[in-house]
Amino acid sequence: MTEQMTMNRVIHSAVRRDLDRLADALIRMQDGDRPRAQALDRAYRNLQTELTHHHEGEDTHIWPMLASVGVDRGLLDAMESEHSAMAGALAETATAMSTVAATGAGTDAAAARDSLLRTRDVVERHLRHEETELEPQLAPHTETPEWHAVEKKLRSQPLPVAGRFFAWLTDGMTEENRAFLKRTVPSPVVTVMSRVFGRRYYKDVAPTWR
């Protein structure tokens, strides 16, 4: 069966993309290349910010809404527990990335990559669990007033936050995901948000992947 695309899966795809390209970049980093290490650290911090923001939105808005319509509390508790585990893993990798950014040493890059791979495993377990078990519980409610109220809250973000999100989301996006995004959010909105309000992303992070 073909899995149905959702905005949640588009965001998950961006998370996986960044974890993969960070892992690849760390193994290729030359010993002593501090500017490259610092660029990778900035890219990691951006990923950490976006992923944390995504999960805080779920914890604050989506899980309570699902609990109110009778979704299994045990499943929602598992989601919250996995978010906590991810936060710990992300923090561990942030420390390792800070170290390699400060030293540029190949040994520290290798240690950061090991930490990143552990974090990627923790993140992937949660993303897959959410996609396979949580999304089917949400699907019957996506046309309800309760869900529309949640969507309104999730979309109510400061312009710089929303702009940086769209700039990050679309950087290296697959054609399948891009087509879905165009059906979901008008292209002019994405362009203005990312290019105007997300321009810091193009200065601070995007050059890392060029």
Secondary structure, 3 states (H helix, E strand, C coil): CCCCCCHHHHHHHHHHHHHHHHHHHHHHCCCCCHHHHHHHHHHHHHHHHHHHHHHHHHHHHHHHHHHHCCCCHHHHHHHHHHHHHHHHHHHHHHHHHHHHHHHCCHHHHHHHHHHHHHHHHHHHHHHHHHHHHHHHHHHHHCCCHHHHHHHHHHHCCCHHHHHHHHHHHHCCCCHHHHHHHHHHCCHHHHHHHHHHHCHHHHHHCHHHHC
